[in-house]
């Protein structure tokens, strides 16, 4: 009888130990989840699941994906139009030169420390300093995930009514990813694009989202570095749809503003890097495009920038070269394509200087005589 009681006691002790461990794990997970959400709330505002994504919504009036209007956090804010940055008078004040920036996450700049460090905002600061007698304001019409097609929509529905004098366009990553995804399916490669490989739990748990995304990122990096099937399409072929889309956007932009400026796309992956450096520098690209080798990505971005140069020459837009002007290091890039504060500052220097030389100070003041439209 005593042996049976001893066995029952050990069973209860084991069950109690297992239950205690489970409770401990659950408590630690809840604490970690709470910590993650507090960190995201400090950085971006209230967060669920994907964090930053909760700052955006589909605007019922325009059908555009915009920021929730009137947001204020320690790092970013939105105006009443649902765009990042200060309020913009709907009627342009007399004597004001208005600049509109069209782009995606690399112009939205969620990675920098504040609204003041977003490179379009820094560009306007530099223009004001260079021309103290001229009034400037700006529209940052860039949103994460936007493609050239999205930019055409926001140009038509939000930017055109604000009557900008100059439009700056900067984008290369999202359209290239979208074009590659279509080519992948045509080639028959089975691949979960974007975040589609994440579980249902990641939609509700920020901790699960971050853990799963890191695991997925590592798996895709190994896929890119390994012998898995790669996309067999020349870079020039991938750049052809991009060129058509960009040319269409530039034509629409030139119908809105007197001057349009293209900025070549800067990435941290460079031709002169070692294979190991390319693999490390291309971490963001390889998350979305693991079916492409790092050397292919170098050629792909070069083809995209060449397409941009051709569009500038053909469509009469000015061109600013930024593709390799920013050092390819962790100090200037937060990942493969997004800028840190230092990178954003350098990008602003490049664009502001380019506006002075490619467009000309006279052009900035509203005269056409200083503008160069040959894309050279």
C-alpha positions as CSV (number, residue, x, y, z in Angstrom):
1,X,0.0,0.0,0.0
2,X,2.8,2.4,0.9
3,X,4.5,1.8,-2.4
4,X,1.3,2.8,-4.2
5,X,1.0,6.0,-2.2
6,X,4.6,6.8,-2.9
7,X,4.0,6.2,-6.7
8,X,0.9,8.5,-6.5
9,X,2.9,11.1,-4.7
10,X,5.7,11.1,-7.3
11,X,3.1,11.3,-10.0
12,X,1.5,14.3,-8.4
13,X,5.0,15.9,-7.9
14,X,5.8,15.3,-11.6
15,X,2.4,16.8,-12.6
16,X,3.0,19.8,-10.3
17,X,6.5,20.3,-11.8
18,X,5.2,20.1,-15.3
19,X,2.3,22.5,-14.5
20,X,4.8,24.9,-12.8
21,X,7.1,24.8,-15.8
22,X,4.1,25.5,-18.1
23,X,2.9,28.4,-16.0
24,X,6.5,29.8,-15.9
25,X,6.7,29.5,-19.7
26,X,3.3,31.2,-20.2
27,X,4.2,34.0,-17.8
28,X,7.6,34.6,-19.4
29,X,5.9,34.6,-22.9
30,X,3.3,37.1,-21.6
31,X,6.0,39.3,-20.1
32,X,8.0,39.2,-23.4
33,X,4.8,40.0,-25.4
34,X,4.1,42.9,-23.1
35,X,7.6,44.2,-23.4
36,X,7.6,44.0,-27.2
37,X,4.3,45.8,-27.3
38,X,5.5,48.5,-24.9
39,X,8.6,49.0,-27.1
40,X,6.6,49.2,-30.3
41,X,4.1,51.6,-28.6
42,X,7.0,53.9,-27.6
43,X,8.5,53.8,-31.1
44,X,5.4,53.8,-33.3
45,X,2.2,53.9,-31.2
46,X,-0.3,51.1,-30.4
47,X,0.8,47.8,-32.0
48,X,-0.9,44.5,-32.7
49,X,0.8,41.6,-34.5
50,X,3.0,43.3,-37.2
51,X,3.4,46.5,-35.1
52,X,4.1,49.2,-37.7
53,X,1.3,48.0,-39.9
54,X,-1.3,49.1,-37.4
55,X,-0.4,52.7,-38.2
56,X,-2.0,52.4,-41.6
57,X,-5.5,51.9,-43.0
58,X,-7.4,52.0,-46.3
59,X,-8.7,55.6,-46.7
60,X,-12.4,55.3,-47.5
61,X,-12.4,58.5,-49.5
62,X,-9.6,57.7,-51.9
63,X,-9.1,53.9,-51.5
64,X,-5.4,54.5,-50.8
65,X,-3.4,52.8,-48.1
66,X,-2.4,55.8,-45.9
67,X,-1.4,56.5,-42.4
68,X,-4.1,56.9,-39.8
69,X,-4.5,60.7,-39.7
70,X,-3.3,62.6,-36.7
71,X,-0.9,60.0,-35.3
72,X,1.7,61.3,-32.9
73,X,4.5,59.1,-31.5
74,X,8.1,59.7,-30.3
75,X,9.4,58.8,-33.7
76,X,6.8,59.6,-36.3
77,X,3.6,61.5,-36.9
78,X,1.0,61.9,-39.6
79,X,-0.9,64.9,-40.9
80,X,-4.6,65.2,-41.6
81,X,-4.1,63.7,-45.1
82,X,-2.6,60.5,-43.7
83,X,0.9,61.3,-44.9
84,X,4.1,61.4,-42.8
85,X,5.1,64.9,-41.9
86,X,3.7,68.4,-41.1
87,X,0.3,69.7,-42.1
88,X,0.1,70.9,-45.7
89,X,-2.2,73.9,-46.6
90,X,-4.6,72.6,-49.2
91,X,-4.3,75.9,-51.0
92,X,-0.7,76.6,-51.6
93,X,0.3,79.9,-50.0
94,X,1.4,82.6,-52.5
95,X,5.1,82.7,-53.1
96,X,5.7,79.1,-51.8
97,X,7.6,76.6,-53.7
98,X,6.1,73.1,-53.1
99,X,8.0,69.9,-53.5
100,X,6.3,66.5,-53.6
101,X,8.2,63.2,-52.9
102,X,6.8,60.0,-54.3
103,X,8.3,56.7,-53.0
104,X,7.9,53.8,-50.8
105,X,9.3,52.7,-47.4
106,X,12.8,54.0,-48.4
107,X,11.3,57.5,-48.6
108,X,8.9,57.1,-45.7
109,X,11.9,56.2,-43.5
110,X,10.4,54.3,-40.5
111,X,13.9,53.4,-39.5
112,X,15.1,56.9,-38.6
113,X,14.8,58.4,-35.2
114,X,12.3,61.2,-35.9
115,X,10.2,63.0,-38.5
116,X,13.0,65.6,-38.6
117,X,15.5,62.9,-39.8
118,X,13.4,61.7,-42.8
119,X,15.5,62.6,-45.9
120,X,12.7,64.6,-47.7
121,X,12.3,66.8,-44.6
122,X,16.1,67.3,-44.5
123,X,16.1,68.2,-48.2
124,X,13.6,71.0,-47.6
125,X,15.7,72.2,-44.6
126,X,18.7,72.5,-46.9
127,X,16.8,74.3,-49.6
128,X,15.5,76.8,-47.1
129,X,19.0,77.4,-45.8
130,X,20.4,77.8,-49.4
131,X,17.5,80.2,-50.4
132,X,16.5,82.2,-47.3
133,X,14.3,84.5,-49.3
134,X,12.2,81.7,-50.8
135,X,9.4,79.9,-49.0
136,X,9.2,76.1,-49.2
137,X,6.9,73.4,-48.1
138,X,6.7,69.7,-49.0
139,X,4.5,66.6,-49.4
140,X,6.0,63.3,-48.3
141,X,3.6,61.0,-50.3
142,X,5.6,57.9,-49.7
143,X,4.1,54.9,-47.9
144,X,5.7,51.5,-47.1
145,X,4.8,48.9,-49.7
146,X,4.0,51.4,-52.4
147,X,4.9,50.5,-56.0
148,X,5.1,52.8,-59.0
149,X,1.4,52.0,-59.7
150,X,0.5,53.1,-56.1
151,X,2.4,56.3,-56.7
152,X,0.3,57.0,-59.8
153,X,-2.8,56.6,-57.7
154,X,-1.6,58.9,-54.9
155,X,-0.4,61.4,-57.5
156,X,-3.8,61.6,-59.0
157,X,-5.9,61.6,-55.8
158,X,-3.8,63.5,-53.3
159,X,-0.7,65.1,-54.7
160,X,-2.1,66.7,-57.9
161,X,-4.8,68.8,-56.1
162,X,-2.0,70.2,-53.9
163,X,-0.3,71.7,-57.0
164,X,3.4,70.9,-56.4
165,X,6.0,72.8,-58.4
166,X,8.5,69.9,-58.3
167,X,8.1,66.2,-57.9
168,X,10.9,63.9,-56.8
169,X,10.6,60.1,-57.4
170,X,12.6,57.5,-55.6
171,X,11.8,53.8,-55.8
172,X,13.3,50.5,-57.0
173,X,12.9,47.7,-54.5
174,X,9.2,47.0,-54.4
175,X,8.5,47.0,-58.1
176,X,11.6,44.7,-58.7
177,X,10.2,42.3,-56.0
178,X,6.8,42.3,-57.6
179,X,8.1,41.7,-61.1
180,X,10.4,38.9,-59.8
181,X,7.5,37.2,-57.9
182,X,5.5,37.0,-61.2
183,X,8.6,35.6,-63.0
184,X,9.1,33.0,-60.2
185,X,5.6,31.6,-60.7
186,X,6.0,31.5,-64.4
187,X,9.2,29.5,-64.0
188,X,7.4,27.1,-61.6
189,X,9.3,27.8,-58.4
190,X,7.2,27.2,-55.4
191,X,7.7,30.1,-53.0
192,X,5.7,32.0,-50.2
193,X,6.1,35.6,-51.1
194,X,6.6,38.4,-48.5
195,X,5.3,37.4,-45.0
196,X,2.9,34.7,-46.3
197,X,5.0,32.0,-44.7
198,X,4.0,33.2,-41.2
199,X,1.4,31.5,-39.1
200,X,-2.0,32.7,-38.0
201,X,-0.6,33.3,-34.5
202,X,1.7,36.1,-35.8
203,X,-1.4,38.1,-36.7
204,X,-2.2,38.4,-33.0
205,X,1.1,38.1,-31.2
206,X,3.9,40.5,-31.8
207,X,6.4,38.1,-30.1
208,X,5.3,35.3,-32.4
209,X,5.5,37.6,-35.4
210,X,9.1,38.7,-34.6
211,X,10.3,35.2,-33.8
212,X,8.7,33.6,-36.9
213,X,9.9,36.4,-39.2
214,X,13.5,36.0,-37.9
215,X,13.3,32.2,-38.5
216,X,11.8,32.8,-41.9
217,X,14.5,35.3,-42.7
218,X,17.3,32.8,-41.8
219,X,15.6,30.1,-43.8
220,X,15.4,32.3,-46.9
221,X,19.0,33.4,-46.5
222,X,20.1,29.8,-46.5
223,X,17.9,29.2,-49.6
224,X,19.6,32.1,-51.3
225,X,23.1,30.9,-50.4
226,X,22.4,27.3,-51.2
227,X,21.8,25.2,-54.3
228,X,18.0,25.8,-54.4
229,X,16.4,26.6,-57.7
230,X,17.2,30.2,-58.8
231,X,15.2,32.5,-61.1
232,X,16.7,32.2,-64.6
233,X,15.7,35.6,-66.1
234,X,18.2,38.3,-67.3
235,X,18.3,41.5,-65.2
236,X,17.5,43.5,-68.3
237,X,14.3,41.5,-68.8
238,X,13.2,42.2,-65.2
239,X,13.9,45.9,-65.6
240,X,11.8,46.2,-68.8
241,X,8.4,46.3,-67.0
242,X,9.9,48.7,-64.4
243,X,11.0,51.0,-67.2
244,X,7.5,51.0,-68.7
245,X,5.8,51.7,-65.3
246,X,8.3,54.5,-64.4
247,X,7.9,56.2,-67.8
248,X,4.1,56.2,-67.3
249,X,4.5,57.7,-63.8
250,X,6.9,60.4,-65.1
251,X,4.5,61.4,-67.8
252,X,1.7,61.7,-65.3
253,X,4.0,63.7,-62.9
254,X,5.0,66.1,-65.6
255,X,1.4,66.8,-66.3
256,X,1.1,67.9,-62.6
257,X,4.4,69.7,-61.9
258,X,6.7,71.9,-63.9
259,X,9.7,69.8,-63.0
260,X,10.2,66.1,-62.3
261,X,13.4,64.6,-60.8
262,X,14.4,60.9,-60.6
263,X,16.9,59.7,-58.0
264,X,18.7,56.5,-58.7
265,X,18.1,53.7,-56.2
266,X,20.8,53.1,-53.5
267,X,21.3,49.7,-52.0
268,X,23.8,48.2,-49.6
269,X,24.7,45.4,-51.9
270,X,27.6,46.4,-54.2
271,X,29.6,44.8,-57.0
272,X,33.0,45.3,-55.3
273,X,32.0,43.4,-52.1
274,X,33.1,39.9,-51.3
275,X,30.6,37.1,-51.5
276,X,30.2,37.1,-47.7
277,X,29.7,40.9,-47.6
278,X,27.1,40.7,-50.4
279,X,25.2,38.0,-48.4
280,X,25.2,40.1,-45.3
281,X,24.4,43.3,-47.1
282,X,21.5,41.7,-49.0
283,X,19.6,40.4,-46.0
284,X,16.4,42.4,-46.8
285,X,16.6,41.7,-50.5
286,X,17.2,38.0,-49.9
287,X,14.2,37.8,-47.5
288,X,11.9,38.8,-50.3
289,X,13.9,37.4,-53.2
290,X,15.8,34.3,-52.0
291,X,15.5,32.7,-55.4
292,X,18.0,35.3,-56.6
293,X,21.8,35.1,-55.9
294,X,23.5,38.2,-54.4
295,X,25.5,38.8,-57.6
296,X,22.2,38.7,-59.5
297,X,20.8,41.3,-57.2
298,X,23.7,43.6,-58.0
299,X,23.0,43.3,-61.7
300,X,19.2,43.6,-61.1
301,X,19.6,47.0,-59.3
302,X,22.1,48.2,-61.9
303,X,19.6,47.4,-64.7
304,X,16.8,49.2,-62.8
305,X,19.0,52.3,-62.4
306,X,19.9,52.1,-66.1
307,X,16.2,52.0,-66.9
308,X,15.7,55.0,-64.8
309,X,18.4,56.9,-66.7
310,X,16.8,56.1,-70.0
311,X,13.4,57.2,-68.8
312,X,14.9,60.5,-67.5
313,X,16.5,61.2,-71.0
314,X,13.4,60.1,-72.9
315,X,10.7,61.7,-70.8
316,X,12.5,65.0,-70.0
317,X,13.1,64.5,-66.3
318,X,16.2,65.6,-64.4
319,X,18.3,62.9,-62.8
320,X,20.2,62.7,-59.5
321,X,22.7,59.9,-59.0
322,X,22.6,58.3,-55.5
323,X,23.0,54.6,-56.4
324,X,26.6,54.2,-55.1
325,X,27.0,57.6,-53.4
326,X,26.1,56.4,-49.8
327,X,28.7,54.1,-48.1
328,X,27.5,50.5,-48.0
329,X,27.8,50.0,-44.2
330,X,25.7,49.6,-41.1
331,X,26.3,53.2,-40.1
332,X,24.4,54.4,-43.2
333,X,21.9,51.5,-43.9
334,X,19.5,50.0,-41.3
335,X,19.3,47.0,-43.7
336,X,19.7,46.3,-47.4
337,X,17.8,49.4,-48.6
338,X,16.5,51.5,-45.7
339,X,18.6,54.4,-44.3
340,X,19.7,55.0,-40.8
341,X,19.9,58.6,-39.6
342,X,23.4,58.9,-41.1
343,X,22.3,57.5,-44.4
344,X,19.2,59.7,-44.5
345,X,21.4,62.8,-43.8
346,X,23.7,61.8,-46.7
347,X,20.8,61.1,-49.0
348,X,19.4,64.6,-48.2
349,X,22.8,66.1,-49.0
350,X,22.9,64.3,-52.4
351,X,19.3,65.2,-53.4
352,X,19.6,68.9,-52.2
353,X,22.9,69.3,-54.1
354,X,21.4,67.6,-57.1
355,X,18.4,69.9,-57.1
356,X,20.8,72.9,-57.1
357,X,22.9,71.5,-60.0
358,X,20.4,69.5,-62.1
359,X,17.4,71.8,-61.6
360,X,19.2,75.0,-60.6
361,X,18.4,77.6,-57.9
362,X,16.6,79.6,-60.6
363,X,14.5,76.5,-61.3
364,X,13.7,76.1,-57.7
365,X,12.4,79.6,-57.6
366,X,9.9,78.7,-60.3
367,X,11.7,79.6,-63.5
368,X,12.3,77.0,-66.2
369,X,15.6,78.4,-67.4
370,X,17.8,76.6,-64.9
371,X,16.3,73.1,-65.4
372,X,18.2,70.3,-67.1
373,X,15.9,67.8,-68.7
374,X,18.3,65.5,-70.5
375,X,18.8,63.1,-67.6
376,X,22.6,63.3,-67.8
